[in-house]
Amino acid sequence: MSTSSATPHDSRMSRKAVTAATLGTALEWFDFTLYGAVSATILPKLFFPAMEPTAGLLASLATFGVGLAARPLGAITCGYLGDKLGRRRLMLATVTLMGLASVLMGLLPTYNQVGVWAPILLVVLRIIQGFALGGESTGAQLMALEHAAPDRRGRYSGLLGICSPLSQILANAVLLTLAGLLSAEQFESFGWRIPFVMSFVLVLVAIFIRLKVDETPAFVALKQTPVKKERSPLKAALGSHRKAILRLMLFFCSPAALFYLIVIFTLSYLTKHLGLSQSLGFSALMVANLCAIVGALAGGYLSDRWGRRKALMLGSIMTLAIMLVYFPILDTRNTFAIMAIMGLFLGFTQFQSGIQPVAFAEAFPTQVRYSGSALAYTGANLLVGGPMPMVAVWLMSQSGNSPWPLVGLCAVINLVSLAMIAIGPETRGVDLDRVTETAPASPQNLSTSTLVEQP
């Protein structure tokens, strides 16, 4: 039995790291969300005009799906390189790649200008965006958390959890502002391009901040430790840590599925099934995203106070309970009730997403942490997150527009997630600088972070 002490953490550098990670990830989610907002309105006319309207809409939405499909490739590739080359280099690369793809998307010629090359280039840029976001999501989490002091990791994790709902609020606010200032013809001609091109300024800011952040103490410690380095971190993660990857992936399937159910399918349910206005749907979604920000911050904070497992179990139990009354409350068509239930549902869903970064990071030793975390995170999104809106539509069509089969499916996914949380170890206070498997520190020893290796 031997002991190992964690590397001291510079609080100033920790703040820089979480700022750089949060800003960069929010920017990448902003660009990704921005595309989703225009793919159903502007892009079919400009890039798929030769198709009839419905086919053009489907083709445009398919390019959004291409971005989602490219995320696992980005996660696997960047996970391998991040475990070999370091977190900092990959974070500079992914934010630069996303920024360039977004700017080029804003400058793309239309179908009327270059013909079939317009949709081809659009698809290529969407693949690059998805690849960059896949690598960014896990890398930014590790950059922030490996710099954080053990007793503040949950708080930093919660800050990372606000990136997605914050980006949705900002993207929709920017588009609504431009649509209000410009005529319909101006918005279709050049207005939609403005936020894509202007994101270049935000990219420069994000790169500047990330250049000021040192490589993480955990990765520096790995390079200085006389242990056998993994030739293939990805292979090592799948070989020695496949049970942890599978458990974490199954846990995150529920937050991933419920997130897409709320932000995508619920809008369709409110407008098409209940006949409510789109403005009500967007307003309710805006309120829900504000609640999601609060939820992510609360989840991260409570995970530092209670431990990761106890906080995650609270979030999972609450989403299960809310799910059972979600559609009946939507069916009341009462504006206040709809906003309240969507806010609670997305809030407790993002409560778990605010804990996910730290729970995933603490589950793996340094040399496979990027690969292991990325596989679990993107695996959950690929398995149930992305397909959930389409599955929901299909179940509704097969059940005579009854939501209960969908509720049953989501309940099963939630129960599996809850079981994975229950059987998992408590990891609060584990030494993130470790290069071997170690037992978690007790809450009483968080200040010293002195850990004993398992036999």
C-alpha positions as CSV (number, residue, x, y, z in Angstrom):
1,M,0.0,0.0,0.0
2,S,1.3,3.4,-0.9
3,T,0.1,6.9,-0.7
4,S,0.1,9.7,-3.3
5,S,-0.7,13.4,-2.7
6,A,-2.5,15.4,-5.3
7,T,-0.6,18.2,-7.0
8,P,-1.3,21.6,-5.4
9,H,-3.8,23.6,-7.5
10,D,-3.3,27.2,-8.4
11,S,-6.6,29.0,-7.7
12,R,-5.8,31.7,-10.2
13,M,-5.0,29.2,-13.0
14,S,-8.1,27.2,-12.0
15,R,-10.3,30.2,-12.6
16,K,-8.6,30.8,-15.9
17,A,-9.2,27.2,-16.9
18,V,-12.9,27.1,-16.1
19,T,-13.4,30.4,-17.8
20,A,-11.6,29.2,-20.9
21,A,-13.5,25.9,-20.9
22,T,-16.9,27.4,-20.3
23,L,-16.5,30.2,-22.9
24,G,-15.1,27.9,-25.5
25,T,-17.7,25.2,-25.0
26,A,-20.6,27.8,-24.9
27,L,-19.3,29.3,-28.2
28,E,-19.2,25.9,-29.9
29,W,-22.7,25.0,-28.6
30,F,-23.8,28.5,-29.8
31,D,-22.6,27.8,-33.4
32,F,-24.1,24.3,-33.3
33,T,-27.4,25.5,-32.0
34,L,-27.5,28.4,-34.4
35,Y,-27.4,26.0,-37.3
36,G,-30.2,24.0,-35.9
37,A,-32.4,27.1,-35.7
38,V,-31.9,28.1,-39.4
39,S,-31.9,24.6,-40.8
40,A,-35.7,24.4,-40.6
41,T,-36.4,27.9,-42.0
42,I,-33.8,29.6,-44.2
43,L,-31.5,26.9,-45.5
44,P,-34.0,24.7,-47.5
45,K,-34.7,27.7,-49.8
46,L,-31.1,28.6,-50.3
47,F,-29.4,25.3,-50.5
48,F,-32.1,22.8,-51.6
49,P,-34.4,24.8,-53.9
50,A,-34.5,22.1,-56.6
51,M,-36.4,19.9,-54.2
52,E,-40.1,20.2,-53.4
53,P,-40.6,22.0,-50.0
54,T,-41.0,19.0,-47.8
55,A,-38.0,17.1,-49.3
56,G,-35.9,20.3,-49.0
57,L,-36.8,20.6,-45.3
58,L,-35.9,17.0,-44.7
59,A,-32.6,17.4,-46.6
60,S,-31.8,20.5,-44.5
61,L,-32.6,18.7,-41.2
62,A,-30.5,15.8,-42.4
63,T,-27.5,18.0,-42.5
64,F,-28.2,18.8,-38.8
65,G,-28.2,15.1,-38.2
66,V,-24.8,14.7,-40.0
67,G,-23.3,17.1,-37.4
68,L,-24.7,14.9,-34.6
69,A,-23.3,11.8,-36.2
70,A,-19.9,13.3,-36.6
71,R,-19.6,14.0,-32.8
72,P,-18.5,10.4,-31.8
73,L,-15.7,10.5,-34.4
74,G,-14.5,13.8,-33.0
75,A,-14.8,12.4,-29.4
76,I,-12.8,9.2,-30.2
77,T,-10.1,11.0,-32.2
78,C,-9.7,13.9,-29.8
79,G,-9.9,11.5,-26.9
80,Y,-7.0,9.5,-28.2
81,L,-4.9,12.6,-29.0
82,G,-5.8,14.3,-25.8
83,D,-4.6,11.4,-23.7
84,K,-1.4,11.3,-25.8
85,L,-0.6,15.0,-26.4
86,G,-2.4,16.8,-23.6
87,R,-5.6,18.6,-23.0
88,R,-4.4,22.2,-23.8
89,R,-3.4,21.5,-27.4
90,L,-6.7,19.8,-28.2
91,M,-8.7,22.6,-26.7
92,L,-7.0,25.1,-28.9
93,A,-7.5,22.9,-32.0
94,T,-11.2,22.2,-31.4
95,V,-12.3,25.8,-30.8
96,T,-10.3,27.0,-33.8
97,L,-11.8,24.3,-36.0
98,M,-15.4,25.1,-34.9
99,G,-14.8,28.8,-35.4
100,L,-13.4,28.4,-38.9
101,A,-16.2,26.1,-40.0
102,S,-18.9,28.5,-38.6
103,V,-17.3,31.6,-40.4
104,L,-17.1,29.6,-43.7
105,M,-20.7,28.6,-43.2
106,G,-21.7,32.2,-43.0
107,L,-19.8,32.9,-46.2
108,L,-21.2,29.9,-48.2
109,P,-22.5,30.6,-51.7
110,T,-26.0,29.4,-52.3
111,Y,-27.4,26.8,-54.7
112,N,-28.3,29.5,-57.2
113,Q,-24.7,30.7,-57.2
114,V,-22.6,27.5,-57.4
115,G,-25.2,24.7,-57.9
116,V,-24.8,21.4,-56.3
117,W,-21.5,22.4,-54.6
118,A,-23.5,24.6,-52.2
119,P,-25.2,21.7,-50.3
120,I,-22.0,19.5,-50.6
121,L,-19.9,22.3,-48.9
122,L,-22.7,22.7,-46.3
123,V,-22.5,19.0,-45.4
124,V,-18.7,19.1,-45.2
125,L,-18.8,22.1,-42.8
126,R,-21.5,20.4,-40.7
127,I,-19.2,17.3,-40.3
128,I,-16.4,19.6,-39.2
129,Q,-18.6,21.3,-36.7
130,G,-19.8,18.0,-35.3
131,F,-16.3,16.6,-35.1
132,A,-15.1,19.7,-33.3
133,L,-17.9,19.7,-30.8
134,G,-17.4,16.0,-30.1
135,G,-13.8,16.6,-29.1
136,E,-14.5,19.9,-27.3
137,S,-17.2,18.6,-24.9
138,T,-15.0,16.2,-23.0
139,G,-11.7,18.1,-23.5
140,A,-13.1,21.3,-22.0
141,Q,-14.5,19.4,-19.0
142,L,-11.1,17.9,-18.3
143,M,-9.2,21.2,-18.7
144,A,-11.4,22.8,-16.1
145,L,-11.7,19.9,-13.6
146,E,-8.0,18.8,-13.7
147,H,-7.1,22.3,-12.7
148,A,-9.7,22.6,-10.0
149,A,-9.1,22.0,-6.3
150,P,-10.8,18.8,-5.1
151,D,-13.5,20.5,-3.0
152,R,-14.5,22.8,-5.9
153,R,-14.7,20.4,-8.8
154,G,-18.5,20.1,-8.6
155,R,-19.0,23.8,-8.8
156,Y,-16.8,23.9,-11.9
157,S,-18.7,21.0,-13.3
158,G,-21.9,22.9,-12.9
159,L,-20.5,25.9,-14.8
160,L,-19.7,23.6,-17.7
161,G,-23.3,22.3,-17.5
162,I,-24.7,25.7,-18.3
163,C,-23.1,25.9,-21.8
164,S,-25.8,24.1,-23.7
165,P,-28.9,25.9,-22.3
166,L,-27.0,29.2,-22.3
167,S,-26.2,28.8,-26.0
168,Q,-29.8,28.0,-26.9
169,I,-30.9,31.2,-25.2
170,L,-28.3,33.3,-26.9
171,A,-28.7,31.8,-30.4
172,N,-32.5,32.3,-30.3
173,A,-32.1,35.8,-28.9
174,V,-29.7,36.8,-31.7
175,L,-31.9,35.4,-34.4
176,L,-35.0,37.0,-33.0
177,T,-33.2,40.4,-32.8
178,L,-32.0,40.2,-36.3
179,A,-35.4,39.1,-37.6
180,G,-36.9,42.1,-35.8
181,L,-34.4,44.6,-37.2
182,L,-34.4,43.3,-40.8
183,S,-37.1,42.7,-43.3
184,A,-37.9,39.1,-44.3
185,E,-36.0,39.6,-47.6
186,Q,-32.9,41.1,-45.8
187,F,-32.9,38.3,-43.2
188,E,-33.1,35.6,-45.9
189,S,-30.4,37.3,-48.0
190,F,-27.7,38.1,-45.5
191,G,-29.2,38.5,-42.0
192,W,-28.9,34.8,-41.0
193,R,-25.2,34.9,-42.0
194,I,-24.2,37.7,-39.5
195,P,-24.0,35.6,-36.3
196,F,-22.0,32.9,-38.1
197,V,-19.4,35.4,-39.3
198,M,-19.4,37.4,-36.1
199,S,-18.5,34.3,-34.1
200,F,-15.0,34.7,-35.5
201,V,-14.5,37.5,-32.9
202,L,-15.6,35.2,-30.1
203,V,-13.3,32.5,-31.4
204,L,-10.3,34.9,-31.1
205,V,-11.3,35.7,-27.6
206,A,-11.6,32.0,-26.7
207,I,-8.2,31.2,-28.2
208,F,-6.6,34.1,-26.4
209,I,-7.9,32.9,-23.1
210,R,-6.9,29.3,-23.7
211,L,-3.4,30.4,-24.6
212,K,-3.1,31.8,-21.1
213,V,-4.0,28.4,-19.5
214,D,-1.3,25.9,-18.6
215,E,-1.5,22.2,-19.3
216,T,-3.4,20.5,-16.6
217,P,-1.5,19.3,-13.4
218,A,-2.9,15.8,-14.0
219,F,-1.4,15.5,-17.5
220,V,1.9,17.1,-16.3
221,A,2.1,14.6,-13.5
222,L,1.5,11.7,-15.9
223,K,4.4,12.8,-18.1
224,Q,6.6,13.0,-15.1
225,T,5.6,9.6,-13.6
226,P,7.9,6.7,-14.4
227,V,5.1,4.3,-15.4
228,K,4.4,2.6,-18.7
229,K,2.7,5.0,-21.0
230,E,-0.3,3.6,-23.0
231,R,0.4,3.3,-26.7
232,S,-3.3,3.4,-27.4
233,P,-5.3,5.1,-24.6
234,L,-8.5,4.3,-26.5
235,K,-7.7,0.6,-26.6
236,A,-6.7,0.7,-22.9
237,A,-9.9,2.4,-22.0
238,L,-12.0,-0.2,-23.8
239,G,-9.9,-3.0,-22.4
240,S,-9.5,-2.2,-18.7
241,H,-12.3,0.3,-18.1
242,R,-15.2,-1.0,-20.3
243,K,-17.4,-1.7,-17.3
244,A,-17.0,1.9,-16.1
245,I,-17.6,3.2,-19.6
246,L,-20.8,1.1,-20.0
247,R,-22.1,2.1,-16.6
248,L,-21.6,5.8,-17.2
249,M,-23.0,5.6,-20.7
250,L,-26.2,3.9,-19.4
251,F,-26.5,6.5,-16.6
252,F,-26.2,9.4,-19.1
253,C,-28.7,7.9,-21.5
254,S,-31.6,9.3,-19.4
255,P,-30.4,13.0,-19.2
256,A,-29.4,12.9,-22.9
257,A,-32.8,11.4,-24.0
258,L,-34.9,13.7,-21.8
259,F,-32.9,16.8,-22.9
260,Y,-33.8,16.2,-26.6
261,L,-37.3,15.2,-25.7
262,I,-37.9,18.5,-24.0
263,V,-36.1,20.9,-26.3
264,I,-37.1,19.4,-29.7
265,F,-40.1,17.0,-29.4
266,T,-42.1,19.1,-26.9
267,L,-42.2,22.1,-29.3
268,S,-43.8,19.8,-31.9
269,Y,-46.2,18.4,-29.3
270,L,-47.4,21.8,-28.2
271,T,-47.9,23.2,-31.7
272,K,-49.0,20.2,-33.8
273,H,-50.8,18.1,-31.2
274,L,-52.2,20.7,-28.9
275,G,-52.6,23.5,-31.5
276,L,-50.8,26.1,-29.4
277,S,-48.8,29.0,-31.0
278,Q,-45.1,28.7,-31.8
279,S,-44.5,31.9,-29.8
280,L,-45.8,30.1,-26.7
281,G,-43.6,27.1,-27.4
282,F,-40.5,29.2,-27.8
283,S,-41.3,31.3,-24.8
284,A,-41.7,28.2,-22.7
285,L,-38.5,26.8,-24.0
286,M,-36.7,30.0,-23.1
287,V,-38.0,29.7,-19.5
288,A,-37.0,26.1,-19.4
289,N,-33.4,26.9,-20.5
290,L,-33.2,29.5,-17.7
291,C,-34.3,26.9,-15.2
292,A,-31.7,24.5,-16.8
293,I,-28.9,27.0,-16.0
294,V,-30.0,27.1,-12.4
295,G,-30.3,23.3,-12.3
296,A,-26.8,22.7,-13.6
297,L,-25.3,25.1,-11.1
298,A,-27.3,23.6,-8.2
299,G,-26.3,20.0,-9.3
300,G,-22.6,20.8,-9.3
301,Y,-22.8,22.7,-6.0
302,L,-24.7,19.9,-4.2
303,S,-22.4,17.2,-5.6
304,D,-19.6,19.0,-3.7
305,R,-21.7,19.0,-0.5
306,W,-23.4,15.6,-0.6
307,G,-21.2,13.6,-3.0
308,R,-21.8,12.7,-6.7
309,R,-23.9,9.7,-6.2
310,K,-26.4,11.2,-3.7
311,A,-26.9,14.3,-5.8
312,L,-27.3,12.3,-9.0
313,M,-29.9,10.1,-7.4
314,L,-31.9,13.1,-6.4
315,G,-31.9,14.4,-9.9
316,S,-32.8,11.0,-11.4
317,I,-35.7,10.4,-9.0
318,M,-37.1,13.9,-9.7
319,T,-37.0,13.5,-13.5
320,L,-38.8,10.1,-13.1
321,A,-41.5,11.7,-10.9
322,I,-42.0,14.8,-13.2
323,M,-42.2,12.5,-16.3
324,L,-45.3,10.9,-15.0
325,V,-47.2,14.2,-14.9
326,Y,-45.4,16.0,-17.8
327,F,-47.8,15.3,-20.6
328,P,-51.1,15.6,-18.6
329,I,-49.9,19.1,-17.5
330,L,-49.0,20.1,-21.0
331,D,-52.5,18.9,-22.1
332,T,-54.1,21.5,-19.8
333,R,-53.0,24.2,-22.4
334,N,-52.4,26.5,-19.4
335,T,-49.5,28.8,-20.2
336,F,-48.2,29.1,-16.6
337,A,-48.5,25.4,-16.0
338,I,-46.7,24.6,-19.3
339,M,-43.8,26.9,-18.5
340,A,-43.6,25.6,-14.9
341,I,-43.5,21.9,-15.8
342,M,-41.0,22.4,-18.7
343,G,-38.8,24.4,-16.4
344,L,-38.8,21.8,-13.7
345,F,-38.3,18.9,-16.2
346,L,-35.4,20.5,-18.0
347,G,-34.0,22.0,-14.7
348,F,-33.7,18.6,-13.1
349,T,-32.4,17.0,-16.3
350,Q,-29.7,19.6,-16.5
351,F,-29.1,19.1,-12.7
352,Q,-27.7,15.7,-13.6
353,S,-25.8,17.2,-16.6
354,G,-24.1,19.6,-14.3
355,I,-22.7,16.7,-12.3
356,Q,-21.8,14.6,-15.4
357,P,-18.4,16.2,-16.2
358,V,-17.0,15.6,-12.7
359,A,-18.5,12.2,-12.3
360,F,-17.0,11.1,-15.6
361,A,-13.6,12.7,-15.0
362,E,-13.3,11.1,-11.5
363,A,-14.1,7.6,-12.9
364,F,-10.8,7.2,-14.9
365,P,-7.1,7.5,-14.3
366,T,-5.3,10.3,-16.2
367,Q,-3.8,8.2,-19.1
368,V,-7.3,7.1,-20.3
369,R,-9.5,9.8,-18.8
370,Y,-10.2,11.7,-22.1
371,S,-10.9,8.6,-24.1
372,G,-13.0,6.9,-21.4
373,S,-15.1,10.0,-20.7
374,A,-15.6,10.8,-24.4
375,L,-16.8,7.3,-25.2
376,A,-19.3,7.3,-22.4
377,Y,-20.6,10.8,-23.1
378,T,-21.0,10.5,-26.9
379,G,-22.1,6.9,-26.6
380,A,-25.2,8.0,-24.6
381,N,-26.0,10.8,-27.1
382,L,-25.6,8.5,-30.1
383,L,-27.6,5.6,-28.6
384,V,-30.7,7.5,-27.3
385,G,-30.1,11.3,-27.3
386,G,-30.1,12.0,-31.0
387,P,-32.7,9.4,-31.9
388,M,-35.2,10.4,-29.1
389,P,-37.2,13.0,-31.1
390,M,-37.7,10.6,-34.0
391,V,-38.6,7.7,-31.7
392,A,-41.1,10.0,-29.9
393,V,-42.8,11.0,-33.2
394,W,-43.0,7.3,-34.2
395,L,-44.4,6.1,-30.9
396,M,-47.0,8.9,-30.9
397,S,-48.1,7.9,-34.5
398,Q,-48.4,4.2,-33.5
399,S,-50.4,4.9,-30.4
400,G,-53.1,7.2,-31.8
401,N,-51.3,10.3,-30.4
402,S,-51.2,8.9,-26.9
403,P,-48.0,10.0,-25.0
404,W,-48.1,7.0,-22.6
405,P,-46.0,4.6,-24.6
406,L,-43.4,7.4,-24.9
407,V,-43.6,8.0,-21.1
408,G,-43.2,4.2,-20.5
409,L,-40.0,4.1,-22.7
410,C,-38.5,7.2,-20.9
411,A,-39.4,5.7,-17.5
412,V,-37.5,2.5,-18.4
413,I,-34.5,4.5,-19.6
414,N,-34.7,6.6,-16.4
415,L,-34.9,3.5,-14.1
416,V,-31.8,2.0,-15.9
417,S,-30.0,5.3,-15.3
418,L,-31.0,5.3,-11.6
419,A,-29.7,1.7,-11.2
420,M,-26.4,2.7,-12.7
421,I,-26.0,5.6,-10.3
422,A,-26.9,3.3,-7.4
423,I,-24.3,0.6,-8.2
424,G,-21.5,3.1,-9.0
425,P,-18.9,4.1,-6.4
426,E,-18.8,7.5,-4.7
427,T,-15.8,9.4,-6.3
428,R,-15.9,12.8,-4.6
429,G,-12.4,13.7,-3.6
430,V,-10.6,11.1,-5.8
431,D,-7.1,12.1,-6.8
432,L,-7.3,13.3,-10.5
433,D,-3.5,13.2,-10.7
434,R,-3.5,9.5,-10.3
435,V,-2.1,7.2,-13.0
436,T,-3.4,4.0,-11.3
437,E,-6.8,3.1,-9.9
438,T,-7.2,4.5,-6.4
439,A,-9.9,4.5,-3.8
440,P,-11.9,7.6,-3.4
441,A,-11.0,9.9,-0.5
442,S,-13.4,10.1,2.4
443,P,-15.2,13.4,2.7
444,Q,-13.2,14.2,5.9
445,N,-10.0,14.0,3.9
446,L,-10.9,16.3,1.0
447,S,-8.5,19.0,2.1
448,T,-5.5,16.7,1.9
449,S,-6.6,14.5,-1.0
450,T,-4.3,11.8,0.3
451,L,-5.4,8.5,-1.3
452,V,-4.5,4.9,-0.8
453,E,-4.0,2.7,-3.8
454,Q,-6.2,-0.4,-4.0
455,P,-4.3,-3.8,-3.9
